[in-house]
Amino acid sequence: MRFLKAHGTGNDFVVLPDPDGALDLTPDLVRALCDRRFGIGADGILRAVRQDGSWFMDYRNSDGTVAEMCGNGARVFARFLVAEGLVAGPKLSFGTRDGVSEAVVEGAEIAIAMRRPRLLGRGSATLGSLTLTGESVDVGNPHLVCRVPDVSVIDLSAPPVFDPSSFPEGVNVEVVSADGRMRVYERGSGETLSCGTGACAVAAVLLEGSNGTVPIDVAGGRVTVTIESERCWLAGPAVLVAEGTVSVDQMLAARPL
Ligand SMILES: N[C@@H](CCC[C@H](N)C(=O)O)C(=O)O
């Protein structure tokens, strides 16, 4: 099976070209491909399926779960479509579970338009021994943005504990300091070096509901978020780093139980 490996500010993905939707992408296959020792290794999978005359980004978290949206994944997906000659740039669009995404390729940078983040009120989660209160934000997928004095001391080694009645679909938790530095524990993937929808959620909180442009520094680099009245733009680098073939049967057979 052909694959590409790519990342957007260190949020890394295995891209699977599957124009006819022929691949049975089970949660177990996703986990095996994303395994950093027994597979290729990634925070998630981007399966490219041709649907109704357009391309659809079928995004999966590394634990095999499905998410509504992936901002960095969408930027990488746009890079893949243009690099493979499947869609002409510099402006293009494709389908996601959260609707049609527009993208603009500007050299090394790719900007994608997503829904405007919605601030939903206060929420809380416990990270390690620390319970943090923050803002719940809907970016198609669920986020909790917590302001902290120093992001580097927050324990993101284990999943956040939260009240499931507040976050029935789970939640991605971002911590952000006043200087715009952000870290994230992603639902279904653990701590990642960057989360695009998370950066949009953080920008919405920093802008306190207004429109504007905010640079967000993540562990894997910098993304820039522009919030407009009707939508939100996420801009930053998106890089295809490798391609090859994976022997699915051998990979699955060699996994420890
Ligand atoms: N890394 C992504 C978000 C991926 C989905 C997330 N883990 C979820 O389950 O909602 C991004 O760049 O937005």
The ligand as a MOL file (V3000), in Angstrom:
LIG
                    3D

  0  0  0     0  0            999 V3000
M  V30 BEGIN CTAB
M  V30 COUNTS 13 12 0 0 0
M  V30 BEGIN ATOM
M  V30 1 N -4.1580 17.8190 15.2070 0
M  V30 2 C -5.4000 18.2670 14.7390 0
M  V30 3 C -6.6170 17.8570 15.5290 0
M  V30 4 C -6.9050 16.3660 15.3520 0
M  V30 5 C -8.2090 15.9120 15.9540 0
M  V30 6 C -8.2130 15.9210 17.4590 0
M  V30 7 N -7.2330 15.0340 18.0340 0
M  V30 8 C -9.6110 15.5250 17.9350 0
M  V30 9 O -9.8390 14.3560 18.2810 0
M  V30 10 O -10.4790 16.4040 17.9400 0
M  V30 11 C -5.4060 19.7150 14.3000 0
M  V30 12 O -4.3670 20.1410 13.7770 0
M  V30 13 O -6.4390 20.3780 14.3790 0
M  V30 END ATOM
M  V30 BEGIN BOND
M  V30 1 1 1 2
M  V30 2 1 2 3
M  V30 3 1 2 11
M  V30 4 1 3 4
M  V30 5 1 4 5
M  V30 6 1 5 6
M  V30 7 1 6 7
M  V30 8 1 6 8
M  V30 9 2 8 9
M  V30 10 1 8 10
M  V30 11 2 11 12
M  V30 12 1 11 13
M  V30 END BOND
M  V30 END CTAB
M  END
